[in-house]
Structure formats: C-alpha cells, structure tokens
C-alpha cells in the first residue's frame, strides 16, 4: 500500500483560515483531552466524560470501567447539546473561545474546512480525525 503525503499547498486547497464562524465548536460534540487538560476543563465548567461501550461493562462495575477508560486516555470534553462548546462565545458577530490560550490540544490543531458534506462524512464528524488520529486519539 502506498502512503500518500500531502504538502502544504495541497492542504491549503481544502483548509482555510478561521473566519470565527463558530461552526467547528458547534458541530464537534466531543474533543479528546490529554490527561493534563482534564482538571482544567472541569475547573472552568466544561463537561468531561469517558468513552464507554456496554461491552466495557462486562464483569466490571461502572466505576471500574470508567477508571480503565481514563487510564486508556478515552477522556473527552463533551458538548451535550446543539449549542456547541460551553466555551464558545459570540462578540460583535464573531465567535471566540473563552479559554483560547488554554484550549485543548485538539482544538489548537484543528484546521478549518469549508468544503462539502462528503468531506465531513469522511472525517466522521470527529475533529481529531483531522489530526491523523482515530476517535480514541490513536494514529490512523
């Protein structure tokens, strides 16, 4: 299998400078957190949860399964509704992040795309896919 490499010029054809439209912060409902980001997000009032499936509970309590998910790095900032990230604010018609200088690494690495829905389906509505990681933060 051939590995494809994209140069910066190619990426510039699908990624754009931020226009502060807020779409990314409204669309993505879970953002992978690194262990050192979790306490800060909680302290600032963000919603934090772990990725668990019903199969993870076989033979374990919810507390045990949660602890295992945390140890495996499956901890996310969650946006439970369609209003978007709790840190998203609108000022003078532009959307900004209340914790911009302290935002999670996944948010820092996000590249805006203003392309058609097929591209959005390709990345699976998951911002971390754009960083070359799957939904669990592991390399693709």
C-alpha positions as CSV (number, residue, x, y, z in Angstrom):
1,X,0.0,0.0,0.0
2,X,1.3,3.4,-0.9
3,X,1.4,6.1,1.7
4,X,0.2,9.5,0.5
5,X,1.8,12.6,1.6
6,X,0.2,16.0,1.3
7,X,2.3,19.1,1.0
8,X,1.2,22.4,2.4
9,X,0.0,23.7,-1.0
10,X,-2.4,20.7,-1.2
11,X,-3.7,21.2,2.3
12,X,-4.3,24.9,1.6
13,X,-6.8,23.8,-1.1
14,X,-9.1,22.2,1.5
15,X,-8.3,24.0,4.7
16,X,-8.9,27.7,5.3
17,X,-8.0,30.4,7.8
18,X,-10.5,30.7,10.7
19,X,-13.4,33.1,9.9
20,X,-14.7,32.9,13.5
21,X,-18.0,31.4,12.3
22,X,-18.2,29.0,15.3
23,X,-19.2,26.0,13.1
24,X,-16.5,23.8,14.4
25,X,-17.2,24.5,18.0
26,X,-20.9,23.8,17.4
27,X,-20.5,20.7,15.3
28,X,-18.0,18.6,17.1
29,X,-19.6,17.1,20.3
30,X,-16.6,15.5,21.8
31,X,-13.0,16.6,21.9
32,X,-10.2,14.3,23.1
33,X,-8.5,15.6,26.2
34,X,-4.9,14.8,27.2
35,X,-4.6,13.8,30.9
36,X,-3.1,17.2,31.8
37,X,-6.1,19.1,30.4
38,X,-8.9,17.3,32.2
39,X,-8.8,19.1,35.6
40,X,-8.5,22.5,33.9
41,X,-11.6,21.9,31.7
42,X,-13.6,20.6,34.7
43,X,-12.5,23.6,36.8
44,X,-13.6,26.0,34.1
45,X,-17.0,24.4,34.0
46,X,-16.6,22.2,30.9
47,X,-18.3,18.8,30.6
48,X,-15.9,15.9,30.8
49,X,-16.8,12.2,30.1
50,X,-15.2,8.9,29.1
51,X,-15.9,6.8,26.1
52,X,-17.6,3.6,27.3
53,X,-19.5,0.9,25.4
54,X,-21.9,-1.6,27.0
55,X,-19.3,-4.3,26.3
56,X,-16.8,-2.5,28.5
57,X,-19.1,-3.2,31.5
58,X,-19.0,-7.0,31.2
59,X,-17.8,-8.3,34.6
60,X,-17.0,-4.8,35.9
61,X,-18.7,-2.1,37.8
62,X,-19.3,1.3,36.1
63,X,-16.6,2.8,38.3
64,X,-14.0,0.1,37.2
65,X,-14.9,0.5,33.6
66,X,-14.6,4.3,33.9
67,X,-11.2,4.1,35.5
68,X,-10.0,1.8,32.8
69,X,-11.2,4.2,30.1
70,X,-9.5,7.1,31.8
71,X,-6.2,5.1,32.0
72,X,-6.5,4.3,28.3
73,X,-6.9,8.0,27.5
74,X,-10.5,7.9,26.4
75,X,-11.4,11.1,28.1
76,X,-13.3,13.8,26.2
77,X,-14.7,17.3,26.6
78,X,-18.4,16.8,25.7
79,X,-20.9,19.2,24.3
80,X,-24.2,17.6,25.3
81,X,-26.5,19.8,23.1
82,X,-26.5,21.5,19.7
83,X,-25.4,24.9,21.2
84,X,-21.8,23.8,20.9
85,X,-18.9,24.1,23.2
86,X,-19.6,25.7,26.6
87,X,-16.5,28.0,26.0
88,X,-17.9,29.4,22.7
89,X,-19.0,33.0,22.9
90,X,-20.2,35.5,20.3
91,X,-18.9,39.0,20.3
92,X,-19.6,41.6,17.5
93,X,-20.9,38.9,15.2
94,X,-17.8,36.7,15.6
95,X,-17.4,33.6,17.6
96,X,-14.4,33.3,20.0
97,X,-13.2,30.9,22.6
98,X,-13.4,31.9,26.3
99,X,-10.3,29.8,27.0
100,X,-8.5,30.4,23.7
101,X,-5.0,30.5,25.1
102,X,-5.7,27.4,27.3
103,X,-7.8,25.4,24.9
104,X,-7.2,21.7,24.5
105,X,-4.5,20.5,22.0
106,X,-7.1,19.0,19.7
107,X,-8.7,22.4,19.4
108,X,-5.3,24.0,18.8
109,X,-4.6,21.6,15.9
110,X,-8.0,21.8,14.3
111,X,-7.9,23.0,10.7
112,X,-11.0,24.7,9.3
113,X,-12.6,23.1,6.3
114,X,-15.3,24.9,4.4
115,X,-15.9,22.1,1.9
116,X,-18.9,19.9,1.0
117,X,-20.7,17.4,3.2
118,X,-18.8,14.4,1.7
119,X,-15.6,15.6,3.3
120,X,-17.4,16.0,6.7
121,X,-18.6,12.4,6.3
122,X,-15.0,11.3,5.5
123,X,-13.8,12.7,8.8
124,X,-16.7,11.2,10.7
125,X,-17.8,14.4,12.5
126,X,-14.8,14.0,14.7
127,X,-12.2,16.8,14.9
128,X,-9.4,14.5,16.0
129,X,-9.5,12.7,12.7
130,X,-8.1,15.8,11.1
131,X,-5.1,15.4,13.3
132,X,-4.3,11.9,11.9
133,X,-5.9,10.2,14.9
134,X,-8.9,8.0,15.3
135,X,-11.7,8.6,17.7
136,X,-9.5,7.3,20.6
137,X,-6.6,9.5,19.8
138,X,-4.5,6.7,18.3
139,X,-2.7,7.2,15.0
140,X,-4.8,6.3,11.9
